[in-house]
Amino acid sequence: MAKAKPFKALRFNDKLINDPLQVICPVYDIIDEKKYTYYINKSPYNIVRLESPRGYDRYNNAKNILDSLINQKVLVKENKDSIYIYEQEFIFDGKKKKLHGIICLIKVENFDKQVIFPHEHTLCAPKNDRLNLLKTTKSNFSPIFSLYDDKDNSTEKKLIPFMKSPPKLEFTDENNVTHRLWIVDNENSIKEICDDFNSRKLYIADGHHRYETAQKFKALTGNNYTMMFLANMNDENLIILPTHRLIKACKDFNFNTFFNNCTQYFNVNLLPNKNELQKSLNKVCMCNKHGFGMYFKGNYFILVLKEDISLKKVPLECDVSILDELIIKRSLKKDLSNINNQKDIFYTRDFSYSIDLVNKNEYDIAFFLNPTPLSQIINVANANEKMPQKSTYFITKVIAGLTIYKMD
């Protein structure tokens, strides 16, 4: 089963860096050019230069910056092997949430060992990018987010005593998320916590590209470990959001033809406004049915899968796969290979922004999804299947720069 162990993390020197908010950033895959500029301007030491390097010869530049930060003692290594308790406090639907877990090293295993399970397909370009960065810097700047099953909260009970003391770091970011970090360096405590994972499987929540990169890096170099953040899948504060799809249709696109194609599989109803669409989507979710919202040129629709439709030819009986197969492929007549390579498609969690992009004619149709249930994710993973990309979005994202795994 999973093999966990402590490590001596590189961390920002709190004697030189008074405000951690100036030097951390999100994980690489949600950093667009606007966000990159925002974090670059925060501090000459901001980790965005390492997590998401830009420009010519960017990987070697990242290595040189890393070496410089170490030489200047802006980044310093812990004296003792440690694991790190990490907590995020945030507001969701008006309620305070606290999600915590541990940051440690996890032994990299091939998927056929059935120790660490993916649930989403990946793309070549992000994996090539992460591999080039990893080969050049030999460092993890952000942890992969994975889940474990601990219904009895046995690990939780070992963490609570440490969390009663003041955290080593505590700060609130621009999204009103409060981050806290505790350091556990007691050998006996570390062993007790790490031993919990000897009988556990891990399920990747966020970081599929980085984990597959770690597998490739292991094959190339023999490095056996990667940095992970591990949280209990039974924690009620674990939240999954949907990722909506915006599609560019074919040049000869005819909405009436597409609409008629959809009615072969779905009951389609016109709704008066965005609020009614959101209510209808929630109702579909509560009734455990498959369905989607749709927006086209000022018109809002709810599509609910007909009960007599067979899903035998759909790769997975989950909403994202049904959308791909029955709507995008069969009704829109789009080539799924292009969609899988992120051509003619845009992903966003923002309902209103999706509508704006369609109104601006940047995309033709917006499709709105309900969150993928965690039980469905686990079932897909255990069946050695994979959902399409962007099937899940766990909040909040683990940030980069709190701990760095330097593979000396």
Secondary structure per residue as TSV (DSSP state, phi and psi in degrees):
chain	resnum	aa	ss	phi	psi
A	1	M	-	360.0	-163.9
A	2	A	-	-67.6	141.1
A	3	K	-	-113.1	111.4
A	4	A	E	-107.5	146.2
A	5	K	E	-153.1	158.4
A	6	P	-	-78.6	173.2
A	7	F	B	-157.2	162.9
A	8	K	-	-90.6	97.7
A	9	A	-	-74.0	145.4
A	10	L	E	-78.6	130.8
A	11	R	E	-137.1	156.9
A	12	F	E	-65.2	135.3
A	13	N	-	-70.4	112.0
A	14	D	T	-70.8	-9.3
A	15	K	T	-78.9	-21.1
A	16	L	T	-107.7	-30.3
A	17	I	-	-109.6	103.6
A	18	N	S	-79.0	-29.3
A	19	D	-	-122.5	104.1
A	20	P	G	-58.9	-25.9
A	21	L	G	-60.7	-23.9
A	22	Q	G	-77.8	-16.5
A	23	V	T	-119.8	-6.7
A	24	I	-	-96.3	168.2
A	25	C	B	-157.1	170.0
A	26	P	-	-70.4	173.8
A	27	V	-	-68.8	158.2
A	28	Y	G	-56.6	-35.1
A	29	D	G	-78.9	-3.6
A	30	I	G	-117.2	17.1
A	31	I	-	-100.3	101.6
A	32	D	-	-87.9	-176.9
A	33	E	H	-63.8	-36.8
A	34	K	H	-64.7	-44.4
A	35	K	H	-68.0	-37.4
A	36	Y	H	-59.1	-47.2
A	37	T	H	-61.7	-39.9
A	38	Y	H	-59.6	-45.9
A	39	Y	H	-77.1	-34.0
A	40	I	H	-58.1	-40.4
A	41	N	T	-76.2	-12.4
A	42	K	T	-68.2	-43.5
A	43	S	-	-164.5	146.5
A	44	P	T	-65.8	-11.1
A	45	Y	T	-104.2	4.6
A	46	N	-	-59.3	137.4
A	47	I	T	-66.9	-11.4
A	48	V	H	-58.9	-27.7
A	49	R	H	-66.6	-21.6
A	50	L	H	-103.0	-40.8
A	51	E	H	-69.6	-35.7
A	52	S	S	-142.7	65.7
A	53	P	-	-65.4	148.2
A	54	R	-	-122.6	169.0
A	55	G	S	89.1	-178.4
A	56	Y	T	-68.0	137.9
A	57	D	T	53.3	42.6
A	58	R	H	-64.9	-29.7
A	59	Y	H	-73.2	-42.3
A	60	N	H	-67.1	-34.8
A	61	N	H	-61.8	-40.9
A	62	A	H	-62.7	-42.7
A	63	K	H	-60.8	-44.1
A	64	N	H	-65.1	-39.1
A	65	I	H	-65.2	-43.5
A	66	L	H	-59.5	-48.4
A	67	D	H	-59.5	-39.7
A	68	S	H	-66.2	-42.3
A	69	L	H	-64.9	-34.5
A	70	I	H	-70.6	-44.1
A	71	N	H	-64.5	-34.0
A	72	Q	T	-82.1	-3.4
A	73	K	T	62.6	25.2
A	74	V	S	-71.9	-36.9
A	75	L	E	-108.8	128.0
A	76	V	E	-129.3	148.7
A	77	K	E	-91.8	142.5
A	78	E	-	-59.6	150.0
A	79	N	S	-77.0	-27.4
A	80	K	S	-127.2	148.3
A	81	D	-	-58.1	134.4
A	82	S	B	-144.7	160.9
A	83	I	E	-116.6	161.3
A	84	Y	E	-127.8	123.4
A	85	I	E	-87.0	126.1
A	86	Y	E	-123.2	129.6
A	87	E	E	-128.3	141.6
A	88	Q	E	-120.5	129.9
A	89	E	E	-114.6	129.3
A	90	F	E	-152.9	170.0
A	91	I	E	-107.5	129.2
A	92	F	E	-135.4	124.9
A	93	D	T	53.0	39.2
A	94	G	T	78.0	3.8
A	95	K	E	-116.0	142.8
A	96	K	E	-75.9	132.8
A	97	K	E	-124.2	145.5
A	98	K	E	-134.1	117.4
A	99	L	E	-116.0	129.0
A	100	H	E	-139.4	164.7
A	101	G	E	-171.0	-160.6
A	102	I	E	-121.5	146.3
A	103	I	E	-104.0	124.5
A	104	C	E	-153.9	-175.4
A	105	L	E	-96.6	141.8
A	106	I	E	-125.1	134.8
A	107	K	E	-64.5	131.1
A	108	V	-	-76.9	126.3
A	109	E	-	-125.3	148.0
A	110	N	-	-69.1	151.5
A	111	F	G	-63.5	-28.0
A	112	D	G	-69.4	-12.3
A	113	K	G	-74.6	-16.6
A	114	Q	S	56.4	45.7
A	115	V	S	-109.0	-44.0
A	116	I	E	-119.8	128.8
A	117	F	E	-117.0	131.1
A	118	P	-	-91.7	168.7
A	119	H	-	-137.6	-3.1
A	120	E	B	-127.9	149.6
A	121	H	-	-71.0	157.0
A	122	T	-	-122.4	171.1
A	123	L	-	-116.6	151.2
A	124	C	H	-68.1	-42.8
A	125	A	H	-59.7	-49.1
A	126	P	H	-63.1	-35.6
A	127	K	H	-68.2	-38.9
A	128	N	H	-63.4	-40.8
A	129	D	H	-61.6	-49.1
A	130	R	H	-65.6	-35.7
A	131	L	H	-68.3	-42.1
A	132	N	H	-61.6	-40.7
A	133	L	H	-67.3	-41.6
A	134	L	H	-67.6	-42.2
A	135	K	H	-63.3	-34.7
A	136	T	H	-82.8	-41.9
A	137	T	H	-97.2	-18.9
A	138	K	-	50.2	46.0
A	139	S	E	-146.1	146.7
A	140	N	E	-103.1	120.8
A	141	F	S	-95.8	-15.8
A	142	S	S	-141.0	145.4
A	143	P	-	-84.7	145.8
A	144	I	E	-69.0	140.2
A	145	F	E	-98.6	116.9
A	146	S	E	-129.2	160.6
A	147	L	E	-117.5	149.3
A	148	Y	E	-132.0	159.5
A	149	D	-	-100.9	113.3
A	150	D	-	-140.4	76.2
A	151	K	T	-63.1	-28.3
A	152	D	T	-88.3	-1.9
A	153	N	-	56.6	36.3
A	154	S	H	-65.5	-39.2
A	155	T	H	-72.6	-39.1
A	156	E	H	-53.0	-42.6
A	157	K	H	-64.4	-27.4
A	158	K	H	-80.3	-23.5
A	159	L	H	-84.9	-33.6
A	160	I	H	-54.3	-44.3
A	161	P	H	-57.0	-37.4
A	162	F	H	-70.7	-33.3
A	163	M	H	-77.5	-7.4
A	164	K	T	-78.8	-17.8
A	165	S	S	-88.5	161.3
A	166	P	-	-61.9	139.9
A	167	P	-	-70.0	155.4
A	168	K	S	-66.9	-38.3
A	169	L	E	-129.5	143.8
A	170	E	E	-155.1	124.2
A	171	F	E	-158.8	158.6
A	172	T	E	-115.8	128.3
A	173	D	-	-88.4	-177.4
A	174	E	T	-69.5	-13.4
A	175	N	T	-96.6	12.1
A	176	N	S	63.9	31.9
A	177	V	-	-100.7	126.5
A	178	T	E	-94.8	128.4
A	179	H	E	-109.9	136.2
A	180	R	E	-133.2	143.0
A	181	L	E	-135.6	127.4
A	182	W	E	-115.2	145.9
A	183	I	E	-108.2	127.4
A	184	V	E	-112.4	111.9
A	185	D	-	-121.4	7.5
A	186	N	-	-76.5	123.6
A	187	E	H	-61.0	-41.8
A	188	N	H	-66.1	-42.1
A	189	S	H	-64.9	-42.0
A	190	I	H	-61.0	-45.4
A	191	K	H	-62.0	-42.6
A	192	E	H	-61.8	-41.7
A	193	I	H	-71.2	-46.2
A	194	C	H	-66.3	-34.9
A	195	D	H	-64.1	-24.4
A	196	D	G	-57.3	-28.9
A	197	F	G	-88.5	-3.9
A	198	N	G	-63.0	-22.7
A	199	S	G	-112.5	15.4
A	200	R	-	-115.1	152.1
A	201	K	-	-98.1	155.3
A	202	L	E	-119.5	143.8
A	203	Y	E	-121.3	120.3
A	204	I	E	-68.5	123.5
A	205	A	E	-93.3	-50.1
A	206	D	E	-143.6	123.5
A	207	G	-	126.6	27.2
A	208	H	H	-59.0	-42.5
A	209	H	H	-64.2	-40.9
A	210	R	H	-69.0	-35.5
A	211	Y	H	-70.3	-42.6
A	212	E	H	-65.2	-30.1
A	213	T	H	-65.6	-41.5
A	214	A	H	-62.2	-37.0
A	215	Q	H	-62.7	-44.4
A	216	K	H	-65.4	-41.8
A	217	F	H	-63.9	-37.9
A	218	K	H	-62.5	-43.0
A	219	A	H	-63.7	-32.8
A	220	L	H	-81.9	-36.1
A	221	T	H	-120.9	-18.6
A	222	G	-	85.8	1.5
A	223	N	-	-68.5	122.8
A	224	N	-	-93.8	-10.2
A	225	Y	E	-126.5	153.0
A	226	T	E	-138.8	158.3
A	227	M	E	-86.0	132.1
A	228	M	E	-133.9	151.9
A	229	F	E	-105.4	123.8
A	230	L	E	-113.3	125.4
A	231	A	E	-127.7	153.0
A	232	N	E	-76.0	123.1
A	233	M	T	-65.8	-15.1
A	234	N	T	-89.5	1.6
A	235	D	-	-70.6	123.5
A	236	E	T	-66.3	-13.5
A	237	N	T	-86.7	-0.6
A	238	L	-	-79.2	121.7
A	239	I	E	-125.3	135.6
A	240	I	E	-116.4	129.0
A	241	L	E	-107.6	156.2
A	242	P	-	-81.9	157.6
A	243	T	-	-116.2	118.4
A	244	H	E	-83.0	159.8
A	245	R	E	-118.3	134.1
A	246	L	E	-116.1	132.4
A	247	I	E	-121.3	137.6
A	248	K	-	-91.5	118.5
A	249	A	-	-79.8	175.1
A	250	C	-	-68.0	160.4
A	251	K	T	-60.7	-34.8
A	252	D	T	-95.4	28.2
A	253	F	-	-60.1	131.0
A	254	N	-	-122.6	114.9
A	255	F	H	-63.7	-38.6
A	256	N	H	-62.4	-40.8
A	257	T	H	-64.7	-45.1
A	258	F	H	-60.8	-43.8
A	259	F	H	-59.7	-44.4
A	260	N	H	-64.5	-37.1
A	261	N	H	-62.6	-40.8
A	262	C	H	-63.4	-38.0
A	263	T	T	-68.8	-10.4
A	264	Q	T	-67.2	-30.0
A	265	Y	T	-113.7	-24.2
A	266	F	E	-128.6	148.4
A	267	N	E	-83.2	120.9
A	268	V	E	-114.5	126.8
A	269	N	E	-127.0	135.8
A	270	L	E	-79.9	135.3
A	271	L	E	-117.8	155.5
A	272	P	S	-75.7	-28.2
A	273	N	S	-161.4	178.4
A	274	K	H	-63.7	-40.2
A	275	N	H	-62.5	-40.8
A	276	E	H	-67.3	-33.2
A	277	L	H	-65.0	-43.7
A	278	Q	H	-64.5	-39.6
A	279	K	H	-63.0	-42.0
A	280	S	H	-66.0	-38.6
A	281	L	H	-62.0	-44.1
A	282	N	H	-60.9	-39.0
A	283	K	H	-65.6	-41.1
A	284	V	H	-58.6	-43.1
A	285	C	H	-64.5	-45.7
A	286	M	H	-64.6	-29.1
A	287	C	T	-88.4	3.8
A	288	N	T	56.8	40.9
A	289	K	-	-108.1	164.3
A	290	H	-	-95.3	127.3
A	291	G	E	-168.2	168.0
A	292	F	E	-143.6	154.6
A	293	G	E	-93.4	155.4
A	294	M	E	-144.8	141.1
A	295	Y	E	-129.6	130.7
A	296	F	E	-148.3	113.9
A	297	K	T	46.9	56.4
A	298	G	T	84.6	-0.8
A	299	N	E	-112.6	134.8
A	300	Y	E	-110.4	134.0
A	301	F	E	-132.6	151.0
A	302	I	E	-117.6	131.3
A	303	L	E	-116.0	121.6
A	304	V	E	-119.9	127.4
A	305	L	E	-59.6	132.2
A	306	K	-	-66.7	145.4
A	307	E	T	-68.8	-23.6
A	308	D	T	-93.4	7.4
A	309	I	-	-82.5	125.3
A	310	S	-	-80.3	137.2
A	311	L	-	-107.6	18.6
A	312	K	T	-61.4	-33.1
A	313	K	T	-91.8	-1.2
A	314	V	S	-85.8	128.5
A	315	P	S	-51.5	-42.7
A	316	L	S	-139.6	143.5
A	317	E	S	-85.3	58.7
A	318	C	S	-126.7	158.2
A	319	D	H	-57.3	-42.4
A	320	V	H	-65.8	-40.5
A	321	S	H	-68.1	-37.8
A	322	I	H	-65.4	-40.8
A	323	L	I	-60.7	-46.4
A	324	D	I	-58.4	-50.0
A	325	E	I	-77.5	-50.8
A	326	L	I	-86.0	-28.3
A	327	I	I	-102.3	-57.7
A	328	I	I	-70.0	-45.5
A	329	K	I	-80.0	-55.1
A	330	R	T	-82.4	-38.8
A	331	S	T	-89.5	-41.4
A	332	L	S	-86.7	-15.8
A	333	K	-	62.6	35.8
A	334	K	-	-91.5	148.4
A	335	D	-	-77.6	115.9
A	336	L	H	-65.6	-23.5
A	337	S	H	-65.3	-35.0
A	338	N	H	-68.9	-41.4
A	339	I	H	-61.9	-43.7
A	340	N	H	-64.8	-25.1
A	341	N	T	-95.5	15.6
A	342	Q	T	63.1	35.9
A	343	K	S	-98.9	138.1
A	344	D	S	61.9	24.9
A	345	I	E	-143.2	147.2
A	346	F	E	-135.7	137.9
A	347	Y	E	-110.3	136.6
A	348	T	E	-155.8	153.5
A	349	R	S	-95.6	-6.6
A	350	D	-	-90.2	112.9
A	351	F	H	-61.4	-52.1
A	352	S	H	-68.0	-37.3
A	353	Y	H	-63.3	-36.1
A	354	S	H	-59.6	-45.6
A	355	I	H	-64.3	-40.6
A	356	D	H	-60.3	-42.5
A	357	L	H	-66.1	-36.0
A	358	V	H	-68.8	-41.9
A	359	N	H	-62.5	-29.7
A	360	K	T	-85.9	2.4
A	361	N	T	64.3	21.2
A	362	E	S	-76.6	-28.5
A	363	Y	S	-138.1	158.9
A	364	D	S	-90.0	-42.1
A	365	I	E	-137.8	141.8
A	366	A	E	-111.4	136.7
A	367	F	E	-118.1	132.4
A	368	F	E	-112.9	134.0
A	369	L	-	-116.3	160.6
A	370	N	-	-87.2	160.2
A	371	P	-	-60.8	145.3
A	372	T	-	-77.1	123.1
A	373	P	-	-63.1	144.1
A	374	L	H	-59.0	-39.1
A	375	S	H	-59.3	-36.8
A	376	Q	H	-68.8	-38.5
A	377	I	H	-61.7	-46.2
A	378	I	H	-65.6	-41.1
A	379	N	H	-63.1	-41.8
A	380	V	H	-63.6	-44.8
A	381	A	H	-63.1	-45.1
A	382	N	H	-65.5	-26.5
A	383	A	T	-85.9	6.6
A	384	N	T	58.3	34.2
A	385	E	-	-106.9	169.6
A	386	K	-	-138.0	137.8
A	387	M	B	-80.9	164.3
A	388	P	-	-60.5	164.2
A	389	Q	T	-59.5	154.1
A	390	K	T	58.5	37.0
A	391	S	-	-81.5	-23.7
A	392	T	-	-136.3	153.9
A	393	Y	E	-143.5	103.8
A	394	F	E	-84.8	136.6
A	395	I	E	-119.4	153.0
A	396	T	S	-87.6	165.5
A	397	K	-	-69.9	142.4
A	398	V	-	-71.8	133.5
A	399	I	-	-87.0	165.3
A	400	A	B	-97.5	145.4
A	401	G	S	103.4	-7.9
A	402	L	S	-70.6	-47.3
A	403	T	-	-135.6	143.1
A	404	I	B	-124.5	132.2
A	405	Y	E	-98.3	105.3
A	406	K	E	-97.6	119.4
A	407	M	-	-88.0	77.8
A	408	D	-	-69.9	360.0
